Amino acid sequence: MELEDPGEFEQPDEVRLGRQPWRLEFEIGPAPSHGALEPEWRALLARSDASFFLSWPWIETWLARHAPVARLARIVRDGQTVALALLGERKRGFGPLAIRSLHLHATGDHDADRVAVEYNDVLAARGFEVAARVTLLDRLLRGRWRARAVVLPMVGGAMEAAAAAAGLRARRRAESRCAVVDLEAIRLWGDGYLARLSSGTRAQIRRAAKLYGERGALRIEAARDPTEAVAWLEPLASLHEARLRSKGVRGAFGVPGFMEFHAALVARAWPEGTVELLRVRAGEEVIGYLYNFLWRGWVGYYTSGFVYPDDNRLKPGLVAHWLAIERHLAAGDRVYDFMAGESRYKNSMANPGPVLVDLVVEPDDLLARWGDRARRLRHVLRRLRRTSAL
């Protein structure tokens, strides 16, 4: 790996050791094989509060597909690794005019990144999170590596704060608010999940459950092994894609490699108990499937496929999520997270959660300022064209 000179800078109070600034070393080089990286990644993961999307099964599956374009950044203090990050490298242009960007746990290729990392971050030991974020951005944009931009898909506001602390420019390319159900709070209230919903949503769920119950016992069941879980991905994907095609939208399961990624992820994550495939049935009739991630008491809804009947009183999505939430309430989990992607049904079943953003971080220089002006001009021209077309 390329080793840069250690840097010194004052940290915020919550990461200051006494009143002495930390000295951190930064290394970056080609990503090693996942077999070589696994022990170090797992050891650091055990000392972190990282999300599922930094769990080893997710990272290993991503690295198995993208190792040729990936770089590994390592942050070290006193000979001990305190942070790791995988970065996809993209170049535009040729020769000395080529512009290089680095993408945190992503590639920069639209189709490849449809696997949709969320709650993205640097993998950092507890207490080193702020220092790791600031160090990573500072070294990538000012060190010998000197990328033109660092792209951070689906990160929290802490990354914006880190960019500001490093004196860098950060712009939001997109943003989405998550929706969450606080399962621990529901247990404390003691009156059940449905009591926490609006009267309208509660009535819709009860009516749909009654109508489905007329077709047979309503039940939710989990895949029993990874073979069955992968098999359930097929009908889930078919139902998911059919729904989107009816709306004229191309779904992620139509992207080459997407299904293979998730089949491999399920196989890797299953022994650790961090994925689940759920099927909901009324009698022998399948209502739909849910694909969720499980991590330290957190349940993250990733995707689904439902059978939509002609009778709009039947709400397969509402019923399936209600049953899944009740299942995880009984299991003692902390949170049921609908994750990014705002929609009316999520807002009706959950409370507002964190905002995740696609963030682009750049040096605060003339080129970045001219880029901002060009984007504003494009926005104005597009708005004028839409207005003139009316």
N, C-alpha and C positions, 0 to 999 in steps of 0.2 A: 504493500500500500504506500501511497505518497504521504509523507508525514510533514505536516506544517508546524511552524514554530508555535509553542504554547502561547495562548493569549491571556491577557488579564483584563478584567473589567468588573466593575461593581455590579453585584446582583441585587435584586429586590430583597427586602427584609426576610421574606419567607424562605429564601434559599441561601442566605448569608451564613457562613460558618463563623460564629462569633462576630467580629467586625473585620475579618480578613477576606479579601476577594479570593475566589477559587482560581487555581491555575488548571486549565483544561487543555489537553492535546487533542488534535483533530487529525484523523486519517481518512483517506478515501482511495478506493481502488476497485478493480473488478470484483463483482460478487463471487464468493466461493461457491462450490457445489453445496446443495442443501444439506448433504450429509456432513460436510465440514462445518457448516454454520450452525447446525441444530443444537449442539451442546451449549454454545455461547448464548444463542438466542433464548433457549429455554431457561438457562440460569438467570438471565436478566429479566425475563418475563416473570419469574417467580418473585422478583424484588420490585415489581412494578404494579401500577393500577391500570394497566393497559386494557383496551377494549378487545372484544372478540376478533376484530379485524387485524390485530397484531398477534393473535394466537398463532402457535406454530403450524397447525394444519392449514390455516388460510395462507400464511406466508410461504409455506413449503409448496402449496399448490400454485400460487402465483409465481414463485421463483422457478418451478419446474417448467413453466411455459415461457418465461421471459428472462432467464439468466443471461442470454447473449447481449441484452441491452441494459442490464442492471449493473449498478454500482453500489458498493456498500460503504456507508459512512460510519465511522466509529469515533466516539468521544470517550476520552480516557482521563481519569484523575488518579495520580499516584500509582500508575501501573494497572489500575482496575477499570474495566469497561463500565461506563455509567450510562451510555446511550448508544443505540444502533438505529440505522435507517437505511432502507433500500430505495434506490433512486433510478428510475428509468431515464435514459438519456435520449434526447431528440435533437437533430440538427436540421436547420433549413438553410439553403444556399450552399455555396461551394467555396472551397479554399479559405482565404483569409476573411472573406465576407460571410462565412457561415455563422449563423446565430444558434447558440446552444441553449437548450432549456433542460431543466431537471425536474422530474415529476415524482413526488413522494408516494411510494408504494403504488405506482401507476406507470404507464408507458407513454402517455401522450397521444396514443392512437385511439380514436373514438370507439371503434368496434372492440378492440382488445379491452378497453376500460369499461365496457358495459357490465362487467362483473360487479361494478359499483361498490367500491370500498366506502365505508362510512365510519364516523368517529375515528377518522384518520389522525395520526400523530407520530411523533418520534417515540420509539420504544426507550423509555428512560426509567432509571431506578427512582424509587420514591424519594422526593426531596430534591431531585436534580431536573425535574421537568422543565422549569423556566430556563435554567442555565443551558440545558440541552437544546431547546428550541432556538434561543438567541444565538448560541454558538453555531448551530447548523446553518442558519440563514446567513450569519455574518461571514462564515468561512466559504460558503458556496458562492456568494456574490462578491466578496472582496478578497478572498484568498487567492492562491495561485490557480485554483480551479476556475474561478471567475466565470460562472455561467451568466447568460444574459437575463434569465428569469428562473425562479423556482416556483413550480406550480404545485399547489397543495389542495388536492381534491377532497371535499367533504370533511373539512376540519372545523374545530370549534373556535370560539372567539379568542382563545389563548394564543393562537398563532398570529392573529392580528396584533395582539399586544406585544408578542415577541418581535415582530417586524418593526413596530414603532420603537421598541427598546433598542433595537440594533440600528436605528436611523435609516430604515429602508422604506420604500414605497410599497403599499399593499392595496390592491384593488379587488373587489368582489366580482367574479365573473358570473356567478350564480349563487343562489341561496335557497334553502328549504328548511322549514321548521318541522321538527319531529313531533309526534303525538305520543304521550305515554300514559299508562295506567299504573298508579302507585299501589301495588298490591299490599304492601305493608300498612299503608294508611287505611285501606279497605278493611283489613283485619282489625285494626284499632277501632274503627267506627262500629264494626260489628253488625251492620245491617245488610251486608252483601253488596256485590258489584252492581246489580241492576238498580238498586236504590240510589246509586250515585249518578245515574243517567237522567236525562230529561224525560219527562212523561211521554213525549212523542216517540223517542227512540225506544224506551222501555216497552211501549205498546206495540211497536213494530216487531220487536224481537219476540214478544210473547205470542202475538198473533201468528207469526211465521212458524214458531216452534209448534204451536197447536196444529196448524195445517200440515206441517211435515209429519207430526205425530200420527195423523190419520193414515199415513202411508206405512207406518211401522215405527218401532221404537227408535227414537232419535239418540244417536250415540257418536262419540268421538273416540278414535283408536289410533295408537301410535304404531309405526312400523317396528317390527320386532327385531330386525337385524339389518345390516347395511345392504344386503342383497335386496331385501324387500323395499328398503328406503329408496334405493336407486331405481327400482322398478316403478315405484310410485311417482318418481320424477317425470316419467314419460307421459302418463295421462294428465298430470298437473300442467306440463308444458303445452300439451295439445289444447287443453281448455283455456289456458292463459292466452295463447296465440290466437285462438278462435275469437275470443272476446275483443282483443285489440284489432284484429283484421276487420271485425264488424264496424269498428270506429275509424277505419282507414289508417291505422297506426302500425308500424313495424315493431314487433316485440323483440326483446333481447334473446329469447330462445331461438330466433331465426338467425342470429349472428354465428358464423362459424366458430367452433370451439367453446361456445358458451355452455352447452349441455355437458361437454366433456370436462370442463372445469369443475362443474358442480358435482358430477358423478365422482370425480377424483377427490373433491373436497369432502363429500359425504363419507367415502371410504376411509379417508385419513382422520376425520374428526370423530367418527362413530366410536372408536375404542375409548376416546376421552370423554364421551357423553356430551359433546358440544353442538350437536345438530339433532333435529327431530323432523320427521315427516309425519303429519297427522292427516287422517282421512275421516270425513264426517259422512254418516249415512242415516237415512230414514228407512228402517227395515233393511232391505237389500239394495235400495236405491242410493247411489253415491250422490252426495250434494256437492262435495268439493274436497280440495287438498290444501294444506298449509305447509310451508317450508320455513322453519324457524331455526335461529341460532340460540344456543344456551351458553351463558358465561357468568360464572360466579354469582348466581341468583338473578341475573338479567336475562330476559327472553326477548330476542329481537326478531320481529316478523320480517322475513325477507321477500317472499313472493307467494303466490297462490294460484289456483285454478278452480273455477266454480262452474257448476251447471246452472245456467240461467233459464228458468222456465218462463212460459208465456204469462203466467199469473204473477203480476208484479207485487202481490202481497207476500210472496215467498222471497225472502231475503237471504240467499245462501251465504253471502259474505258476513252479514251481521250475526247470523246464527253460528257460523263456524268460529268466528272470533270470540263470541260470547262463550261458547263451549271451551275454547282454548284458554281463555282467561280464567274461567272457573277451574279448569284442570290445574293451572299453574298457581292459583290461589291455594288449592288443596295441597300442592306439592311444596309450599313454603317459599316460593320464589319472591323476589323483591319488586321487580318492575316488568311490565309487559310493554314493550316499546314498538310502536308501529313504524318507527324510523322515518327517514326522509321521504318526501313526496306527499305534498299536501292534498287532501281530498275531503269531501264533505263527510263521508262515512267515518273517516279517522277522527275528525273533529267531533263527531257525535258520540264516539265511543271512548274518547280519551281526552286528557287535558293537554294544553300546549307544553311542549318540551323544548329541548335545546335547538338553536338554529345552527345548521351546518352550512358551510360556505365553500365554494370553489374559489380559492384565493391565489392570486398571482402576485409574487413578491419580486421587486426589481430594485436596482440601485436608484437612488434619488438623483438622477442626472438629466442632462438635456435630452437625451434620446427617449427616456421614459416620459418626460413632459410633452415632447412632440407626439409621442404615441397616444397620450391622453387626449391631446387636441384633435388628432386624426380620428379617434374613436368618437369623440363628441360630434365632429363634423359628419361622420357617416350616419350617426343617429339622427341628426337634423335632416340630412338628405333623404333618409328612408321615411321619416315622418312626413316630409313634404311630398314624396312620391305617393304615399298612402292617401294623403289628403287630396292630391290632384286626381287620384283615380276614383274618388267618390262622385 
